[in-house]
């Protein structure tokens, strides 16, 4: 069944996997397209393209071949798609349409999103909750951090993180998986020659400005081998008005 959706989230998983989410165009219901394989639900970077053109981008309206809903609480937004049928670009939302879309979807707080208690301010238990995606308008941004971090015995990995306060006054420190945000940080480092402190400082100052509205898409990761019953909070979309990207898209940054 071909249906249109407006994309709001394109996030980095373990390469080459990505996660896409947004809203159906016809009824506004939240949706996360997933591959038809239970062991690995995430789609791959290849699925973001129509031929050689990257079309599945934030605020693109695309047409996909949806098959059936596959709710797996808290990931109740999942819909299987036929990954053999490539995405079709319908249109790209204008800047003011993007802002209005986010405004219309704002949740009162991070705690109000999931319908289940947040454990240690970090995760939801698998099997609990009514949804896994939400939108908040940030009250304040304390810091944006970009650097390398080592997890256990693994090699150091690039780490993208934000400290913020939501409208209820609750503070969170979450990893950012937004693919475009990550690409923007890497672009400033690799192509502009900025050091890590400069990248972090500039983003912190920009988002903390009283003249900037910052919207965050908050999502839940899936459990993995170390913590199969935990769905950790993460920032799946970072959007600001004025736009911190200066009108650039993922296509311009990779």
Sine and cosine of phi, psi and omega as CSV:
sin_phi,cos_phi,sin_psi,cos_psi,sin_omega,cos_omega
0.00,0.00,0.91,-0.40,0.00,-1.00
-0.97,0.22,0.81,-0.59,0.06,-1.00
-0.65,-0.76,0.45,-0.89,0.04,-1.00
-0.99,-0.10,0.53,-0.85,0.11,-0.99
-0.65,-0.76,0.47,-0.88,0.14,-0.99
-0.99,-0.15,0.84,-0.55,-0.05,-1.00
-0.99,0.15,0.74,-0.67,0.10,-0.99
-0.86,-0.51,-0.35,0.94,-0.06,-1.00
-0.74,-0.67,0.80,-0.61,0.22,-0.97
-0.73,-0.69,0.93,-0.36,-0.18,-0.98
-0.85,-0.53,0.44,-0.90,-0.01,-1.00
-1.00,0.09,0.81,-0.59,0.19,-0.98
-0.95,-0.32,-0.36,-0.93,0.11,-0.99
-0.93,0.36,0.84,-0.54,-0.06,-1.00
-0.80,0.60,0.65,-0.76,0.13,0.99
-1.00,-0.10,0.33,0.94,-0.09,-1.00
-0.98,0.19,0.57,-0.82,0.09,-1.00
-0.70,-0.71,0.22,-0.98,0.07,-1.00
-0.80,-0.59,0.73,-0.69,-0.02,-1.00
-0.88,-0.48,0.64,-0.77,0.05,-1.00
-0.49,-0.87,0.27,-0.96,0.02,-1.00
0.13,-0.99,-0.60,-0.80,-0.06,-1.00
-0.69,-0.72,0.65,-0.76,0.12,-0.99
-0.88,0.47,0.64,-0.77,-0.01,-1.00
-0.95,0.31,-0.52,0.85,-0.12,-0.99
-0.98,0.19,-0.69,0.73,-0.06,-1.00
-0.86,-0.50,-0.03,1.00,0.06,-1.00
0.97,0.23,0.11,0.99,-0.02,-1.00
-0.94,0.34,0.61,-0.79,0.05,-1.00
-0.93,0.38,0.55,-0.84,-0.06,-1.00
-0.51,-0.86,0.59,-0.81,0.10,-1.00
-0.77,-0.64,0.96,-0.27,0.04,-1.00
-0.91,0.41,0.75,-0.67,0.00,-1.00
-0.76,-0.65,0.41,-0.91,0.03,-1.00
-0.95,0.30,0.46,-0.89,-0.05,-1.00
-0.99,0.13,0.71,0.71,0.01,-1.00
-0.69,-0.73,0.91,-0.42,-0.14,-0.99
-0.87,0.49,-0.54,0.84,-0.06,-1.00
-0.94,0.33,-0.43,0.90,-0.03,-1.00
-0.55,-0.84,1.00,0.05,-0.11,-0.99
-0.95,0.31,-0.42,0.91,-0.12,-0.99
-0.94,0.33,0.61,-0.79,0.10,-1.00
-0.99,0.16,0.17,-0.98,-0.03,-1.00
-0.96,-0.29,0.20,-0.98,-0.01,-1.00
-0.84,0.54,-0.52,0.85,0.00,-1.00
-0.85,0.52,-0.53,0.85,-0.05,-1.00
-0.95,0.31,-0.25,0.97,0.01,-1.00
-0.97,0.23,-0.16,0.99,-0.13,-0.99
-0.94,-0.34,0.50,-0.87,0.20,-0.98
-0.92,-0.40,0.98,-0.20,-0.18,-0.98
0.93,0.37,-0.82,-0.57,0.02,-1.00
-0.99,-0.11,0.05,1.00,-0.10,-0.99
-0.98,-0.18,0.78,-0.62,0.05,-1.00
-0.98,0.21,0.93,-0.37,-0.09,-1.00
-0.90,-0.44,-0.45,0.89,0.00,-1.00
-1.00,0.09,1.00,-0.01,-0.07,-1.00
-0.77,-0.64,0.36,-0.93,0.08,-1.00
-0.81,0.59,0.73,-0.68,0.02,-1.00
0.94,0.35,0.34,0.94,0.22,-0.98
-1.00,-0.06,0.66,-0.75,0.17,-0.99
-1.00,-0.09,0.85,-0.52,-0.08,-1.00
-0.80,-0.60,0.40,-0.92,0.04,-1.00
-0.95,-0.33,0.83,-0.55,-0.02,-1.00
-0.83,-0.56,0.30,-0.96,0.02,-1.00
-0.99,-0.13,1.00,-0.07,-0.03,-1.00
-1.00,0.09,0.63,-0.77,-0.05,-1.00
-0.96,-0.29,-0.83,0.55,-0.06,-1.00
-0.28,-0.96,0.46,-0.89,0.10,-0.99
-0.97,0.26,0.59,-0.81,-0.01,-1.00
-0.70,-0.71,0.90,0.43,-0.05,-1.00
-0.87,0.50,0.76,-0.65,0.03,-1.00
-0.62,-0.79,0.99,0.14,-0.14,-0.99
-0.72,0.69,0.69,-0.72,0.12,0.99
-0.99,0.10,0.04,1.00,-0.04,-1.00
-1.00,0.08,0.94,0.33,-0.08,-1.00
-0.99,0.10,-0.11,0.99,-0.07,-1.00
-1.00,-0.01,-0.05,1.00,-0.11,-0.99
-0.92,0.39,0.72,-0.70,0.14,-0.99
-0.74,-0.68,0.79,-0.61,0.10,-0.99
-0.93,0.37,0.64,-0.77,0.08,-1.00
-0.83,-0.56,0.41,-0.91,0.11,-0.99
-0.99,0.14,0.98,-0.22,-0.07,-1.00
-0.96,0.30,-0.17,0.99,0.07,-1.00
-0.97,0.24,-0.40,0.92,0.04,-1.00
-1.00,-0.06,0.91,-0.42,-0.07,-1.00
-0.93,0.36,0.34,-0.94,0.02,-1.00
-0.95,0.30,0.50,-0.87,0.08,-1.00
-0.89,-0.46,0.78,-0.63,0.03,-1.00
-0.98,0.19,0.82,-0.57,0.07,-1.00
-1.00,-0.03,-0.79,0.61,0.04,-1.00
-0.15,-0.99,0.15,-0.99,0.12,-0.99
-0.92,-0.39,0.71,-0.70,0.00,-1.00
-0.93,0.38,0.59,-0.81,0.08,-1.00
-0.96,0.29,0.38,-0.92,-0.04,-1.00
-0.78,0.63,-0.70,0.72,-0.03,-1.00
-0.94,0.34,-0.53,0.85,0.08,-1.00
-0.90,0.43,-0.61,0.80,0.00,-1.00
-0.89,0.45,-0.72,0.70,0.00,-1.00
-0.89,0.45,-0.70,0.72,0.00,-1.00
-0.90,0.44,-0.62,0.79,0.04,-1.00
-0.88,0.48,-0.75,0.66,0.00,-1.00
-0.90,0.43,-0.68,0.73,0.01,-1.00
-0.86,0.52,-0.63,0.77,-0.04,-1.00
-0.95,0.32,-0.22,0.98,-0.08,-1.00
-0.92,-0.38,0.11,0.99,-0.09,-1.00
-0.91,0.41,0.75,-0.67,0.12,-0.99
-1.00,-0.06,0.47,-0.88,-0.04,-1.00
-0.87,0.50,-0.53,0.85,-0.06,-1.00
-0.27,-0.96,0.19,-0.98,0.08,-1.00
-0.90,0.45,-0.67,0.75,-0.03,-1.00
-0.87,0.49,-0.46,0.89,-0.07,-1.00
-0.99,0.15,-0.15,0.99,-0.15,-0.99
-0.96,0.28,-0.75,0.66,-0.34,-0.94
-1.00,-0.04,-0.35,0.94,-0.04,-1.00
0.96,0.26,0.41,0.91,0.04,-1.00
-0.41,-0.91,0.46,-0.89,-0.03,-1.00
-0.92,0.40,0.63,-0.77,0.08,-1.00
-1.00,0.05,0.85,-0.52,-0.04,-1.00
-1.00,0.08,0.81,-0.58,0.04,-1.00
0.81,0.59,0.46,0.89,-0.02,-1.00
0.87,0.49,0.37,0.93,-0.13,-0.99
-0.75,-0.66,-0.54,0.84,-0.13,-0.99
-0.49,-0.87,0.32,-0.95,0.13,-0.99
-0.94,-0.35,0.59,-0.81,0.03,-1.00
-0.96,0.27,0.69,-0.72,0.04,-1.00
-0.85,0.53,0.66,-0.75,-0.01,-1.00
1.00,-0.04,-0.19,0.98,0.02,-1.00
-0.97,-0.26,0.34,-0.94,0.11,-0.99
1.00,-0.06,0.32,-0.95,-0.05,-1.00
-0.97,-0.26,-0.32,0.95,0.02,-1.00
-0.33,-0.95,0.20,-0.98,-0.09,-1.00
-0.80,-0.60,0.14,0.99,-0.04,-1.00
-0.69,-0.73,0.62,-0.79,0.06,-1.00
-0.36,-0.93,0.05,-1.00,-0.04,-1.00
-0.73,-0.69,0.71,-0.70,0.09,-1.00
-0.78,-0.62,0.49,-0.87,0.20,-0.98
-0.99,-0.11,0.89,-0.45,-0.10,-0.99
-0.93,0.36,0.66,-0.75,0.09,-1.00
-0.99,0.15,-0.81,0.59,0.05,-1.00
-0.60,-0.80,0.51,-0.86,0.13,-0.99
-0.93,-0.37,0.84,-0.54,-0.01,-1.00
-1.00,0.05,-0.65,0.76,-0.06,-1.00
-0.25,-0.97,0.57,-0.82,0.21,-0.98
-0.92,-0.40,0.75,-0.66,-0.06,-1.00
-0.86,-0.51,0.73,-0.68,0.02,-1.00
-0.70,-0.72,0.86,-0.51,-0.02,-1.00
-0.06,-1.00,-0.38,-0.92,0.02,-1.00
-0.92,-0.39,0.53,-0.85,-0.04,-1.00
-0.59,-0.81,0.62,-0.78,-0.01,-1.00
-0.96,-0.29,0.76,-0.65,0.03,-1.00
-0.94,-0.33,0.91,-0.42,0.01,-1.00
0.81,0.59,-0.82,-0.58,-0.04,-1.00
-0.99,-0.12,0.12,0.99,-0.03,-1.00
-0.96,0.27,0.27,-0.96,0.11,-0.99
-0.92,0.40,0.42,-0.91,0.05,-1.00
-0.88,0.48,0.67,-0.75,0.00,-1.00
-0.84,-0.54,0.44,-0.90,0.09,-1.00
-0.92,0.39,0.69,-0.72,-0.11,-0.99
-0.80,-0.60,0.74,-0.67,-0.05,-1.00
-0.81,-0.59,0.84,-0.54,-0.19,-0.98
-0.54,-0.84,0.47,-0.88,0.01,-1.00
-0.68,-0.74,0.67,-0.74,0.11,-0.99
-0.96,-0.30,0.83,-0.56,-0.07,-1.00
-0.53,-0.85,0.27,-0.96,0.10,-0.99
-0.88,-0.48,0.73,-0.68,0.02,-1.00
-1.00,0.01,-0.04,-1.00,-0.10,-1.00
-0.91,0.42,-0.34,0.94,0.01,-1.00
-1.00,0.06,-0.11,0.99,-0.04,-1.00
1.00,-0.06,0.02,1.00,0.02,-1.00
-0.98,0.20,0.65,-0.76,-0.02,-1.00
-0.97,-0.23,0.61,-0.79,0.02,-1.00
-0.66,-0.75,0.52,-0.86,0.09,-1.00
-0.80,-0.60,0.97,-0.24,-0.17,-0.99
-0.81,-0.59,0.50,-0.87,0.12,-0.99
-0.96,0.29,0.56,-0.83,0.04,-1.00
-0.97,-0.26,0.86,-0.51,0.04,-1.00
-0.96,-0.30,-0.01,1.00,0.03,-1.00
-0.81,0.59,0.88,-0.47,-0.09,-1.00
-0.90,0.45,-0.63,0.78,-0.01,-1.00
-0.93,0.36,-0.67,0.74,0.04,-1.00
-0.87,0.49,-0.71,0.71,0.01,-1.00
-0.89,0.46,-0.68,0.74,0.01,-1.00
-0.90,0.44,-0.58,0.82,0.02,-1.00
-0.91,0.42,-0.68,0.73,0.05,-1.00
-0.88,0.47,-0.72,0.69,-0.01,-1.00
-0.91,0.43,-0.60,0.80,0.03,-1.00
-0.88,0.48,-0.72,0.69,0.00,-1.00
-0.90,0.44,-0.57,0.82,0.00,-1.00
-0.97,0.26,-0.78,0.63,-0.17,-0.99
-0.99,0.10,-0.58,0.82,-0.11,-0.99
-0.96,-0.28,-0.40,0.92,0.07,-1.00
-0.99,-0.16,-0.25,0.97,0.05,-1.00
0.98,0.20,0.32,0.95,0.01,-1.00
-0.97,0.23,0.61,-0.80,0.12,-0.99
-0.99,0.16,0.18,-0.98,-0.12,-0.99
-0.89,0.46,-0.62,0.79,-0.01,-1.00
-0.90,0.43,-0.62,0.78,0.00,-1.00
-0.92,0.38,-0.67,0.75,0.03,-1.00
-0.87,0.49,-0.76,0.65,-0.02,-1.00
-0.88,0.48,-0.69,0.72,-0.03,-1.00
-0.91,0.41,-0.66,0.75,-0.01,-1.00
-0.91,0.42,-0.70,0.72,0.01,-1.00
-0.91,0.42,-0.65,0.76,0.04,-1.00
-0.87,0.49,-0.74,0.67,-0.01,-1.00
-0.89,0.45,-0.65,0.76,-0.04,-1.00
-0.91,0.42,-0.75,0.66,-0.06,-1.00
-0.95,0.30,-0.45,0.89,-0.03,-1.00
-0.99,0.13,-0.18,0.98,-0.03,-1.00
-0.88,0.47,0.64,-0.77,0.02,-1.00
-0.92,0.40,-0.29,0.96,-0.02,-1.00
-1.00,-0.02,0.04,1.00,-0.07,-1.00
-0.91,-0.42,0.78,-0.62,0.17,-0.99
-1.00,-0.05,0.78,-0.62,0.00,-1.00
-0.88,-0.47,0.85,-0.53,0.08,-1.00
-0.94,-0.34,0.71,-0.71,0.06,-1.00
-0.87,-0.49,0.72,-0.69,0.20,-0.98
-1.00,0.01,0.81,-0.59,-0.03,-1.00
-0.94,-0.35,0.79,-0.61,-0.01,-1.00
-0.74,-0.67,0.09,-1.00,0.02,-1.00
-0.90,-0.43,0.78,-0.63,0.12,-0.99
-0.96,0.29,0.26,-0.97,0.10,-1.00
-1.00,0.02,0.39,-0.92,0.07,-1.00
-0.89,0.45,0.42,-0.91,0.06,-1.00
-0.70,-0.72,-0.08,-1.00,-0.18,-0.98
-0.80,0.60,-0.69,0.72,-0.05,-1.00
-0.94,0.34,-0.65,0.76,-0.02,-1.00
-0.72,-0.69,0.96,0.28,-0.07,-1.00
-0.91,0.41,-0.35,0.94,-0.05,-1.00
-0.97,-0.23,0.21,0.98,0.00,-1.00
-0.88,-0.48,0.72,-0.70,0.07,-1.00
-0.90,-0.43,0.98,-0.19,-0.14,-0.99
-0.98,0.21,0.60,-0.80,0.07,-1.00
-0.94,0.35,0.60,-0.80,0.08,-1.00
-0.48,-0.88,0.35,-0.94,0.05,-1.00
-1.00,-0.06,0.92,-0.39,-0.09,-1.00
-0.99,-0.15,-0.12,0.99,0.06,-1.00
-0.38,-0.93,0.71,-0.70,0.02,-1.00
-0.83,-0.55,0.88,-0.47,-0.05,-1.00
-0.71,-0.71,0.67,-0.74,0.00,-1.00
-0.71,-0.70,0.46,-0.89,0.07,-1.00
-0.73,-0.68,0.94,-0.35,0.05,1.00
-0.88,0.47,0.39,-0.92,-0.10,-0.99
-0.96,0.28,0.86,-0.50,0.02,-1.00
-0.91,0.42,-0.33,0.94,0.01,-1.00
-0.99,0.10,-0.15,0.99,-0.01,-1.00
0.88,0.48,0.54,0.84,0.01,-1.00
1.00,0.01,-0.10,1.00,0.02,-1.00
-0.96,0.28,0.40,-0.92,0.10,-0.99
-0.84,-0.54,0.02,-1.00,0.02,-1.00
-0.83,0.56,-0.58,0.81,0.00,-1.00
-0.85,0.53,-0.53,0.85,-0.05,-1.00
-0.99,0.11,-0.20,0.98,-0.17,-0.98
-0.95,-0.32,-0.18,0.98,-0.06,-1.00
-0.93,-0.36,0.00,0.00,0.00,0.00
